Each structure stands twice: as C-alpha cells, then as structure tokens.
Amino acid sequence: MSVVIVLDGAVRGRLTVTVSPFAELAACLHVLTEHGHHAGRTAWARQVTDSAAPEFRAGLRRFAPLWTALRWRGFYPGLDASAPPGHGSPPGALPLDLFAELTAYTCASGYHGFAFGRVLRDRTQAAALRQAASGLAEPHLRLAEDLLRDPQALRAELAGFVELCRRVFFDALWAQTEPALARAAHRVRQRLADEGPAAALVSLSPSGARVAGEAAGGPERVVFDKVHHAVVSPARTPLVLIPTLYGAPHLLVKNEPGLPPVVHFPVETPDVGVTLARSRMLALTDPRRVRLCRLIARQAMTTADLAARLSMTRPQVSRHLRVLRDLGLVRVERNGRYVHYGLDLAAVERLGRDVAVALQY
C-alpha cells in the first residue's frame, strides 16, 4: 500500500510549509505514551513522566487514543477555513460538532467505513462508534462513551490537559525545538522554490519515489511506501507540510475527509527505508550467501579465494557479491591488481535498528 501525491496542477502556493506547536505536542505525547517505539527518547520520556504530577500521568492514559495509533486531526492546522494556510488553533477551541467528529474517528482508530459527522445526534452513528471502539484496547471505548455522554465536558477536559502539558514540559521544550523546526521548514521551502514539489516531497522520506507522468501513463506523482492507502491532490486542496523533531522516525500523512491533507515529516530522515531494509534481510536468507558473509566477516578476500573455499564458480561468487555490494553490506578494497571484498559489519549490526525504524516510518 502507499500514499500517492498527484502533482498535476500543483502550482506554487498549493504546498505550504509551516511549523506547528500543537502538532509537535502531539508527537511528544506519542513518545511519552509509546516510548518503546522511540529508543532515543526513552530517557527523556521517563524523566518527564516520573517527575510529573499524578494528574498528568492520568491524562496521558485517558487521552492516549488521540496520539497513539491514529493521531487526532485536531492537533493539526487547516481546521479553520478562514485562517491562513498552516494556521492552527487550540484543540479545545474547536466547534463542538467538529470536535466530536474528529474524536470519534480517533476512538474508532480509522476514517474509512465510518461517518461521524452527526455522531452526537444520530443513534446509528453513535452505535457504530461504540461497536468500533469496543474492539480496541482501553481507553478507546471509555473515551467514546464520555464523548457521547458529555462532549462539552470532554472538550474542556482536553483543553485543560493541553494547558497542563504546557506547564509540565512543553513550553520549555518548544522554546528549544522551534528554531530547529523553523530551519527545517525553510530548507523545504527553498527546495520547493528551487527544485519543485516532486523533489521537495521525495526528500522527506527514504521510501519516497518520484513517478514521471510519461512513464506511468498519467500525471507526475510522488509515492510514499506506507501501511495505508491514500491519494492526495494538492491541485484540489492545499497540502500542508510540517516538520517534527519528536515525531521521528514516523512520517505521518493526515488525509481526513473534507480537510486539507497534512504531511508531518521528521527533520532528519532515516538512512534506510523499508524497501532497502527488507531487501537486506532477504539477501541474508540465502544459505550460500550467509556462508560467503561468514568468510568475509573474518577477513577481506578475493573472488578467486571465495570460489575455492565455497566450491562455487567465480561468476556465481561475483553475482552474490554484487547483490550484497548493491545493498551496502559489502565493502570493496583494491590492493594493486587484486580486489578484496569484506563484510561491512557496521551495516550488519544496524540491521535490527534499521528494520525497526523503517517499519515505523
């Protein structure tokens, strides 16, 4: 599956790059709740949660569905059609019906197959929400029930928790991170101006690929390898690009019905995408290739030496080495008229980490 951004008619001005404190707050809350997904932030997450008051930890648990599997759209810009592109507003200031609709989608952990535009007044929609939330882990159902019972109270409680986050950690964190996010946004704006939207979008992810219109028999587009499918057309609705520090390694594409799509991208992209990580794992499932790697892990060797030790022909060894070299797992050393091949142990050691990051990206 993939997210496809169709660039036909995506003229300058249809892509907006901005920074968003609420989007970064959502990323931080995700790390605090799911810090097992973010090994580099584990110490920070534990420091914040261990030193915080009990009501903060209770809020993290209560509102967890808003920033775990499906990030709540209320944290992102574009909800106010009269506001400038990229402009956000406090989540607690949302109109009640919109607040209920977006929260219901999050409690159901999905947008496809559901219609929650009248969830506060339509018994069928309310029943669908309860049914969907009941199949998910707590507190999805509890949050859905609270929404249906008293949406105004829930909205006020969420606004209070956001204010608590500011005091506990986020005001200080935003002062530190906003300059870095502003620089990242400037770089993407510059690339948009200098190289166009395709190059700018591809630069956001190692899994991004540019597909020329002539080759594909259609308009030019950029494709991101994701676990869900979506088609985004900036010509129809403006696309908002938002950098994140604490959201890494996730690249999120928010494409809710009737709202401007958002790409929430890490400031630093991973070196290895899911396609390369998968190819490296598959390359090491061949028993002959594993034997070859065991030999060159000890010392660099020539093709002739490897062929003799492995009882293979030189062309066979060369084909295996070419696969490993193209995947970045083998280094080449030239010594006079000899070419020696050695295993890149650092790349092999990173396989587990690269796979974990790529699967989350």
N, C-alpha and C positions, 0 to 999 in steps of 0.2 A: 504494500500500500504506500501511498505517497501524497504529499501536499503539492499541488500544481498551481503555480502563479502564472497566469496568462498575461503576457506583456503587450499584446496587441492593443494599441490605443493608450498605453500607459505613458502619457507625456509627462514632462517635468511638472511637478506640483501635485501629481497623483500619489506620490510616495512622500510621506512626512517622517522625519527622524526627530525624535524628542526624548527627553528623559522624564521619568515619572516616579515620584516618591512612593505613590501607592502601589505601583507595580513592583518596585524594589521591596517594599514592605511585605507584599505577598510572597516574594521569593524568600525573604528572610524567615517568614513564618513557616514556609515549607521546610526549610532547613532545620528550624527548631523542632518541628514535629517529626520529620523524617531524616534525622541527621545521619542515619545509616547509609543513605544514598549519597552523602557528601562527606567523604572521609577527611578532606582537608578542612572542613568546618566543624568537625565534631567537638574539638576542644572549646571553640567559641560557643557553640550551641549549649554545651553543658555548663559553661560559665554563666551564660545568661539565665538559663532555666533554674540552675541551682541557687543563684543569688536572688531570684525574683520572688515576689510575694505569692502566697498561695492562690490569690485570685487571678494572677497572670497565668499560672500553670493550669488552672481550671478553665480559663478562656481558651488556651491553646487546645485543650481536649474538646471543649464544647463546639468550637467553630472549625475544627480540623477539616471537615469536608470542603471548606471554602478554599483550601490551599494544598490539599494532598494530591489525589489522582487528577482531579479536574479543577483547574484554577478558576476562581469566581470572576466573572466578567466585570463585576462592579469595581474591581481594583484597577481597571484599565481605562484609558481615555476613549472618547468617542460616544459616550452615552448622551451627551447634550448636543443635539444637532445645531444649536445656535452658537455654540462655543467655537473658538478657533481650532483647527486640526491639531490633535495631540494634547488638547487641554483636558485635564482631569478634574474631578470634584470629589469631595469626601464621600466615601461609600454610604455613610449614614444620611446623606442629603438626597438620596435617590427617591423619586416618586414611589409611592407605596406599591402600586401595581408592578412597576418595573423591578423594584427590589424583590417582590415575591416571585416574579417570573424567573429572574436570574438565580435566585436562591434555590428555587425548586429544581431547576436544571442541574445545579450542583449537587443537591441532595440525591438526585437520580443518577448522578455521575454520567450524564450524557445529554445530547441535544437531539439526536436522530431518533425518530419514532415517538417523540413526545411533543405536546403542545400545552404550554403552561401560561399562556397569555391571560387566561381568566381563572387561574387556579384558586383564587380567593372566593370566587362566586359560582364556579362550575363544579358540581359534585363529581362529574365524570373525571375531570382533570385532577381533582383532589384525590380521588380513589386511585388513579393511575400513579400519582406521586407516592402515595402510601405503599402501593404494591411494588414499585421500583425500589424505593428506599428500604423496604423490609428485606430485600435480598442482598443488601450490602452490610458491611460491618458497622457497628455503632461508632459514632453517634449520628449516622445519616438519618435513620428513622426518627430519632428523638428530635433532631433539628427540624425535620419536615413537619412533625406534629406541632412543635412550637410555632412554626411559621403559619400553619393553618389555624391554630387557636388564637394567636395574637400577633399578627405581623408587625404592628406598630411597636410593641414592646420588644420584639426581637431586633428590629431595626435600631431602636435606641440602645439596646444592649450591645450590639455590634459596634455602634459608634463609640460607646463607652470603652469597649475593649481596644479599639484603634487608638483612642486617646491614651489609654494605659500603656500601649506599646510605645508610643512616643516618649513617654516619661521613663519607662523602664530601660529602653535601649536605642530606640530608633532615631531620636533627634541627634544624638551624638554620632551614631553610625552614618546618618545621611550627610552630616557635615563633612565626614571623611570620604565618603564614596561619591558624592555628587560631582566633584571635579573630574574624577576618572571617567564617570559616565558621560559627562559633557564632552570630554576629549574623544571618547569612542564615537559619540553621536556626530561630532564634527568630522571625523575620519570617514564615516559612511556618507555623510552629506557631500564631502569632497569627491568621493568616488562616484557618487550618483552624478555629480556635475561633470566630472572629467571622463568617466567611462560608460555611464549609462546605467539603467536599472538592473540589467541582467548581471553585469559584473559586480555591482554592489550587493545584490542578493546572494549570488554564489559565494561571495567572500564571507558570508555569515556562518557557513557550515561546511565541514568536510564532506558531508553527504549531499550537498547541493550540486546539481548538474544543469548546465545550460543546454537547451534543446533548440536548435535553429529551426525556424519555421519551414524552410525549404526541405530540410532532411526529414521532418516529421509529417509533412503534408498538411500543415496547419500553422497557426501563429507561433511566434517565438515564445518560449516559456522557460521557467526555472522550476525544477522538480527537487523537492526535499524528500529523502527517504524517511518516512515516519510510520508509526503503527496505526494511523488512521488516515482516511482519505478525505480530501477536500480540494475544491477548485476555487481559486481566488482570482478575481479580475479587477485590478486597480482602475481600469477604464470605467467600470460600473460604480465602484465605491472606493474612496481613498484608502490606501494601505498605510498603517502606522507602524514604524519600526522603533523599538525601544531597547536600548542596551541594558544588560544586568551584570552585576558582579556576583551577587549571592545566588543567582539563579543557575549558575554554571554547575553541571555541564548541560542542563536542559536547554533546548531551543523549542519554544512553545509557539504554536500558531493558533491564535484565537479566531474562530470564524463562526460566530454565533449569528443566527438568522436575524436579518434586519439591522445589524450593527457593523460599523467599519471593522474589517479584519485587522488583527494585530500580530506582528512577529516580535516576540520577546527573545532576544538573542544574547548569548554570553559575549562579554567583552573580549575574552580570549577563547578562540575555538579550539577544540581538541585536535591533536595532530593526526589522529586515526579515526576515520568514520566507520560506520557499522559494516560497510561493504568490505573494506580492507581488513578489519578485524576478523570477519567471517572467513575471508579468503586465507588469511594466515592460519587460522585453526584448521581449515580443510586441508591446507598444504601439508600439515603435520599428521594427517591421518593415514598417509601412505607409508606402509612399513619400510619400504626401501629408502624413502626419503628420511625417515627417522634414523635409520642406520647411518645414512650419509651424514646427517646432522651430528650424530654422536661422535663420528670420527673427526669432523672439522671443528667440533667444540673443544677438542683437546689441543689441536694444532692445525694451522693452515696447511692445506695440501693441494697438489695439482690434480688436474683431471685424470692424468695417467695413473697417479698413485691411487686415487679413489676407485678407478675402474678395476685395478688389480685387486684391491682389498675387498671390493664388493662383488667381484665376479660379474661385472657388467661391462658393456662396451662403452667406449669413450662418448659416442653420441648420446647414449642413454644417460650417462652421468651429466653431460652438458645440459640435457633437457631439464633434469631435476634441478641443477644449479641455477639455470635461467629462471625457473619458476620461483625459487627461493630468493634469488637476487632481485627480481622484479617486485617481490613483496617486501623488500627491505630487511630480510632476515639473514642475508649473507653479505659479507664484505669482501672486496677484491684487493689483493696485494700483488703488485708487479715487481718482480726481482729479476732484473736483466731480461733474459728471454723466457723466463718462467712466470706463470700466473698462478698464484696461490689463492685458495678460497678458504675463508674462515667464517664460523658462525658468529653473528652479531649477538652476543649474549645479552647485552643491554636490551635489545629489541625483544628477545625471547622472554626476558624477565618481566617486561612490561605487558606481555600478552594478557594476563588476567586483569590488570588495571585498565588496559585499553578496551577490552571487551566490556567491562562493567560501565565505563564511561560511554562507549559507543551505543550500548543498549539503552541508556538513559537519554541520549541525545536525540 
